[in-house]
Amino acid sequence: MATLKELKNKIQSVKNTQKTTRAMKLVSTAKLKRAEEALLLSRDYAKKIEEVMKEISEKLASVKDNISLRAFSDIKEINKVDIIVVTADKGLCGGFNHQTIKETLKIIDELKSKNVKIRLKVIGRKAIEFFKFKEIEMYEAIEGLSSAPNYEKAAEVINASYSDFVNEDIDNIILIYNGYVNKLTQKVHVKELLPLKVETTNNLEEFLEVEPEDDYEVILESLVKKYLEYIMYYTLLDSLAGEHSARMQAMDAATNNAQEMVRQLTLQFNKARQEAVTRELIEIVTAIEAMKKN
């Protein structure tokens, strides 16, 4: 059984840990507020640009034979894909990073079973460390971007994949990340960015009457690039907000666990102290009784 001094040291150690986790929770709460604001400001634009691309792809369905852009083509055979994975640069956020990595491994296994070659682009130090440890080859590893989203760098990453897609070096781009739903929930997303799915629609008349002054393929290509760049940037914002909310939850749970541990250790300390006092009293009484007999 632990001594009083050992129990006292344990209680103090857990209290110090509790102070640290409580401070980290407060920091994550403040960072989440800023990340949430940035995410909400970008969400409407991201949704709108996705709606626009969906609408364009639907309206191009009946005339797609005249479209030479590969982004709108119907690729029957997928031989090589880019998988872009986004995780956090830091840990202490529960299963946030693990869930993304787990989904990535699942997708990799599915594609390999179909003999599809994979180029793994990893954003975030935690995933990079994992794939290095597992000796899984990475085509590109980027640190610092997930913790500080930057539009230009995000565009650089996705444009490199898009260029390879246009040149037929790859046949698909898959984006995997853990995004923010609310302060208590995160959700893993798997998005197939290219090629854009073309579906038929009944509302083509208005679209077919429009005749753009410039080459429509140039306009479409510009829209596709803008769409990919913003979705990549929005993904980083979404992942960052999810990271802070997950860390806030993890630190809150850790603080509560530390509080419960302090309570349990305090009970043990009081019990041990009471036993020590009782033992000392018994020894004193026994000594007095022995002295009386003598």
Buried (B, 14 or more C-beta within 10 A) or exposed (E): EEEEEEBBEBBEBBBEBBEBBBEBBEBBBEBBEEBBEBBEEBBEEBEEBBEEBBEBBBBBBBEEEEBEBBBBBEEEEBEBBBBBBBBBBBBBBBEBBBBBBEBBBEBBEEBEEEEBEBBBBBBBBBBBBBBEEEEBEBBBBBBEBBBEBEBEBBBBBBBBBBEBBBEEEBBBBBBBBBBBEEBEEBEBBBEEBBBBEBEEBEEBEEBEEEEEEEEBBEEBBEBBBBBBBBBBBBBBBBBBBBBBBBBBBBBBEBBEBBBEBBEEBBEBBEEBEEEEEEEEEEEEEEEEEEEEEE
